[in-house]
Amino acid sequence: MSSVEGGVVQSKLIRNPGLRARVSVTLVGVALVSVLLLSTVNFVFARLLIKDSVESQLTAVRDTRVQALEIGVERLRSRVSSLAIDPSVAEALVDLSREFSNLNEDLSNDQVENLTALYDAEVVPPFAKAGVDIDSSELVPASVAGRSAQRLYISENPNGFEERNRLDDAGDGSGYSAAHAVHHPMLRALLRNAGMSDLLLVDFDSGEVIYSTMKRIDLGTNAYTGPYAESGLGRAVEKLTTVAPGNTVLSDTFFYVPTQGVPVFFLAAAVRSGSDLVGALITEVPVSALTDVMTAQEDWQRLGLGVTGESYIVGGDRTLRTDTRAWLKDPADYLDRHLQRYDDPDSTDRIALIGSPVLVQPVDNDAVTESLDGNQFSGTVKNYLGTKTWAAASPAAIEGVNWAVVVEVNESETSAALNSLLRRFVLVLAILLPLIAIFGVFLARSLTRPAQMLVRSAKRIADGDLTTEIGDLGQNELGDLGRQLEGVARQLESQEQAIIDEEQHINSILSALLPERLIDRVRNGESAIGDAFDTATVVSMVIDDLPPAIANDNDLAFEIADRLNDGTLAIANQYGAERVQRSSASVLYLTGLNKEDARVPDATDFTLAVMGLVAEIGAEFGFEFTARAGMSTGDVATGVLGSSQLSFGVWGDPPGMAMTLSSLALPGQILADDSVAAQLDQTWNIEAVESHPGLADDVQAHVVNGRVEPLGGSSNNPSISS
């Protein structure tokens, strides 16, 4: 057929309105019915899927939070058990208990008044503001020894509320103070490593609290008959008499007067000396430890809880045991909603004064009821602020307490997804119907679209967009061409990615050997690179050997080494330290290269952080893991050695001095010479070493103990992995 004839036929077809109308009506009708039917089916299924997805997600989060809570509490129990079987703890309890009973010098009336005045100033005000009356005279220990201990280590302690644990010896010459001076530093270190907020020792026979690390006003009181006998302290000691040897007990959360009303719970274990029961070890834990577990340290997004989701613990009295997301994100808004919900200004004020809804906020719905009865729950409820939520709840299998773990998300958040989907369907219909009508009219024109798509795709690929998706053009020549073109694009993309990966691999290898400032020079072909002498601080770090039992466990030893390596690299990046040389005995780090002040404080902070990391890893794995360090500042030269095998080295007096000091340091000790000590100001705690047989007479060594602690520090919280 000639082109003229073809044009005539096409013209006739176009001029035939009946055919065009029938094709258009048929296309529009079929498309409209199909789109409406598909949209309806999709909406119904989407609604069911969203409901199932929300329930599955909440159930999964609930199960992981329950598991994390149970594991976290079990870890706390293990820490307490480890402390209780420590022979040094038993020795301390025996010595302190014996000398405590010898404190027989009673207080004068003025001294008793000083005690009650201290109570009135420190612990009574928070309760008074909350409308709770406390008679400070009832808080005074009943025994002479208890009153004497409080006078020596509380009322006459020169340090403030949070710093009283710094006093090692009251200086009164008593046997108790002598024993305290011996054992308190060790017990204080145990508390710090355990991450609790206080550690108490109780004499089982008398019930007297003979020791408190933080020197709060429960020191010297009687756990059986004293003012805190009905608190978590007294109940924990009482429970110990009913459990098997070696077990720990956990008491539920209480408002605790000695902590200024801050809610805490207690873990306790019996302490034995040989086969003899000598007393009890009690640890005090803040509820923030539980909150960190339930919120993954306020990372709700990581838990998959979206914008409004949260997880929390409810106790057997149907009040909170952890802070909620609403409180943590916006306390002021929380208080407004709480007052609106309960119309109880007293409880709202109490939450504001305490700084937490724990033990005040009631949570009473089907989810809590079912969980406290030992059953799991999944469904919709109204939460503690009256908001309708999807909730999943389950009891926690923790001996000694009846706790329910609740995970919930606002129903409005889940409905928002469904409403958004409905709006999208309506929008799609509003767009598709006119397009379908236009498509029916311009059907012939649409036949050219596959070819145009191929041209556009080829142009994008030629312009470098190798991720272009051509799509399915059908089982025809155009479709085959499109698939071949897409295959070429994928091959080019794969080759380009392989080149990028190889480049990154080479850079990662060089980064492990060299500082970043030298990588480009080595990549450009330089084989021997040396820098002129510059001032820098050199740190020589020696990590002590693992105990044989751990070193012989290859998997555990590798895990510890991997943790140590990753942690040290992160700390080095934080403080700008470069690892320049490794030997069988030590590792050398540089800071402040080419800097006028050699960055001595940064080097010291880096060294302290690594020492802390080593101790933390040891505590986590249950053994004493220590490091030693030496520091020196001065002129050094650095450079790259070798051509076929590269290594980064450092020369000068400071490296040798740093390695010498690290070899002479005691476990956990940092030794520095005068060059370092001269650049650390009064905010650092430094002690000069009078002499050392391993050093020349003209070399002065200093022990770096860390920064001077400011007044008003906060108590430790345990770090529980979630």
Buried (B, 14 or more C-beta within 10 A) or exposed (E): EEEEEEEEEEEEEEEEEEEBEEEBEEBBEEBBEEBEEEBEEEBEEBBEEBEEEBBEBBBBBBBBBBBBBBBBBEBBBEBBBBBBBBEEBBBBBBBBBBBBBEBEBEBEEEBBEBBBEBBBEBBBBBBEBBEBEBEBEEBBBBBBBBBBBBBBBBBBBEBEBBBBBBBBBBEBEBBBBBBBBBBBEBBBEBBBBBBBBBBBBBBBEBBBBBBBBBBBBBBBBBBBEBBBBEBBBBBBBBBBEEBEEEBBBBBBBBBBBBBBBBBBBBBBBBBBBEEEBBBBBBBBBBBBBBBBBBBBEBEBEEBBBBEBBBBBBBBEEBBBBBBBBBBBEEBEEBBEBBBEBBEEEEBBBBBBBBBBBBBBBBBEBBBBBBBBEEEBBBBBBBBBBEBBBBBBBBBBEBEBBBBBBBBBBBBEBBBBBBEEBBEEBEEEEEEBBEEBBBBBBEEEEEEEEBEEBBEEBBEBBEEEEBEBEBEEBEEEEBBEBBBEBBEEBEEEBEEEEEEEEEEEEEBEEBEEBBBEEBBEEBEEEEEEBEBEEBBBBBBBBBBBEBBEEBEEEEEBEEBBEEBBEEBBEEBBEEBBBBBBBEEEEBBBBBBBBEBEEBBBBBBBBBBBBBBBBBBBBBBBBEEEBBBBBBBBBBBBBBBBEEEEEBEBBBBBBBBBBBBBBBBBBEEBBBBBBBBBBEBBEEEBEBEEBEEBEEBEEEBBBBBBEBBEEEEEEEBBBBEBEB
